[in-house]
Amino acid sequence: MPAKHTPKVLGEAPDIVLPPFTVDIWENDQDIVRLRCHFTPEMRVVWDKGVDAFIAGDWMMAREQFNLVLTMTEQKDGPSKLLLSKIESFNCIAPPDWSGHRCLY
């Protein structure tokens, strides 16, 4: 469902009301569905293995999986590229204080 907005006086920001987030967004939001259409179930299995390895701190395995995703997507998967750049910036070794996630800011 698209966001609804209430126009106000020229120059004022509209009130934007978004529907509550649910996991159904991955299947029902047409923009997200279009963004994901190139990703096959086979690619998803490889991606999930990479993410699991990344979180667990097994960055050599994660690197292998994300590189496989890139091969499967003709080098077009942005999330794999992003995580590979992080992994490679640490020479494929998770930092000693790795807690399974990274700060985005």
C-alpha positions as CSV (number, residue, x, y, z in Angstrom):
1,M,0.0,0.0,0.0
2,P,1.5,3.4,-1.0
3,A,2.1,6.0,1.6
4,K,-0.7,8.5,2.1
5,H,0.0,12.2,2.5
6,T,-2.1,15.2,3.4
7,P,-1.1,18.3,1.5
8,K,-0.9,21.5,3.5
9,V,-0.2,25.0,2.7
10,L,2.4,25.6,0.0
11,G,5.8,25.4,1.6
12,E,4.7,23.2,4.5
13,A,5.7,19.5,4.7
14,P,2.9,17.0,4.3
15,D,2.0,14.6,7.0
16,I,3.1,11.1,5.7
17,V,1.3,8.1,7.1
18,L,3.0,4.7,6.4
19,P,1.3,1.4,6.9
20,P,2.8,-0.7,9.7
21,F,5.7,-2.9,8.7
22,T,5.1,-6.6,8.4
23,V,7.2,-9.4,6.9
24,D,4.6,-9.6,4.1
25,I,6.3,-6.6,2.5
26,W,8.8,-8.9,0.9
27,E,6.1,-10.6,-1.1
28,N,3.5,-7.8,-1.5
29,D,5.3,-4.6,-2.1
30,Q,5.7,-4.3,-5.8
31,D,8.9,-2.2,-5.7
32,I,10.6,-4.8,-3.5
33,V,9.3,-7.7,-5.6
34,R,10.7,-6.0,-8.8
35,L,14.1,-5.4,-7.0
36,R,14.3,-9.1,-6.1
37,C,13.1,-10.7,-9.3
38,H,16.6,-11.5,-10.6
39,F,17.4,-13.5,-7.5
40,T,16.5,-17.2,-7.9
41,P,15.9,-19.7,-5.1
42,E,19.3,-21.3,-5.8
43,M,21.0,-17.9,-5.4
44,R,19.1,-17.4,-2.1
45,V,20.5,-20.6,-0.7
46,V,24.1,-19.5,-1.5
47,W,23.4,-16.0,-0.2
48,D,21.9,-17.4,3.1
49,K,25.1,-19.5,3.6
50,G,27.2,-16.4,3.1
51,V,25.2,-14.4,5.5
52,D,25.3,-17.2,8.1
53,A,29.1,-17.4,7.7
54,F,29.5,-13.7,7.9
55,I,27.5,-13.4,11.1
56,A,29.4,-16.4,12.6
57,G,32.7,-14.7,11.8
58,D,33.7,-17.3,9.2
59,W,34.7,-14.7,6.7
60,M,36.6,-17.0,4.4
61,M,33.4,-19.1,3.9
62,A,31.3,-15.9,3.6
63,R,33.7,-14.6,1.0
64,E,33.4,-17.9,-1.0
65,Q,29.6,-17.7,-0.9
66,F,29.3,-14.1,-1.8
67,N,31.7,-14.5,-4.7
68,L,29.6,-17.4,-5.9
69,V,26.5,-15.2,-5.7
70,L,28.4,-12.6,-7.9
71,T,29.2,-15.4,-10.4
72,M,25.5,-16.4,-10.4
73,T,24.4,-12.8,-11.0
74,E,27.0,-11.8,-13.5
75,Q,28.7,-9.6,-10.9
76,K,25.5,-7.5,-10.4
77,D,24.5,-8.3,-6.7
78,G,25.1,-5.1,-4.8
79,P,24.7,-6.6,-1.3
80,S,27.3,-9.2,-2.0
81,K,29.7,-6.6,-3.3
82,L,29.1,-4.5,-0.1
83,L,29.8,-7.4,2.3
84,L,32.8,-8.6,0.3
85,S,34.3,-5.1,0.5
86,K,33.9,-5.2,4.3
87,I,35.3,-8.8,4.5
88,E,38.3,-7.9,2.2
89,S,39.0,-4.7,4.2
90,F,39.8,-7.0,7.1
91,N,41.8,-9.6,5.0
92,C,38.9,-12.1,5.4
93,I,39.4,-12.3,9.2
94,A,36.6,-11.1,11.4
95,P,37.8,-8.6,14.0
96,P,38.6,-10.1,17.5
97,D,35.6,-8.2,19.0
98,W,33.2,-9.4,16.2
99,S,29.7,-9.7,17.6
100,G,27.9,-10.8,14.5
101,H,27.0,-7.4,13.1
102,R,28.5,-4.2,12.0
103,C,27.6,-0.6,12.7
104,L,26.2,1.2,9.7
105,Y,27.1,4.7,10.8
